């Protein structure tokens, strides 16, 4: 799974944008740790054996190249712009994602946030529809645990609405090493296509990352259920992925 930028750890203050990239094209091993942020830009480049989101591959199980630029303002406003390319036959740009939000620290250990994401990702496979939809979200960071709820009125198709909830956590067993975990569930509120209203889909991920300054090497085991996940073809339930990322 994924990769874009390295988690910088509690011992170094991370830009707020790095704490919000669980949005599509987010790194798999990001721990949401609130940190003070002044106005600043940040960026990352990632190379992965596959780019997986919510239990399914955005690159049709091909390697992926990703890039992201973020901006954090001291007021709590943040913005990010991400791009994803499939390194297959042929190599091609699949699309972009924009994210805008606001975060408010309530205490040393509690931060709340909200925002909107627009995804414009075409399918890497002729058998699937693209990933073009809008989501609004609200979330909170409480100590080492973060949670978000997303609502989409047009999840991949017009007239198809969904709710997605997720929980993330992580810790450093030793300096520059990070273990992370994620669970999520998608519920269809209204659908006239592949799924019935009330149908749910689940995903999970376990990740391990090692940081070398601005370079991160990572691996993840992830999966989703049921097997016919998001569309017209069967996706792998469980996948092991590796990758690296460089932050700047």
Secondary structure as UniProt FT lines:
FT   TURN            10..11
FT   HELIX           16..19
FT   TURN            21..22
FT   TURN            24..25
FT   TURN            28..29
FT   STRAND          40..48
FT   STRAND          52..53
FT   TURN            54..55
FT   STRAND          56..57
FT   TURN            60..61
FT   STRAND          64..72
FT   TURN            74..75
FT   STRAND          77..87
FT   STRAND          91..105
FT   STRAND          110..121
FT   TURN            126..127
FT   STRAND          131..142
FT   TURN            143..144
FT   STRAND          145..152
FT   TURN            158..159
FT   STRAND          161..171
FT   TURN            175..176
FT   STRAND          177..190
FT   TURN            197..198
FT   STRAND          200..212
FT   TURN            213..214
FT   STRAND          215..225
FT   STRAND          238..247
//
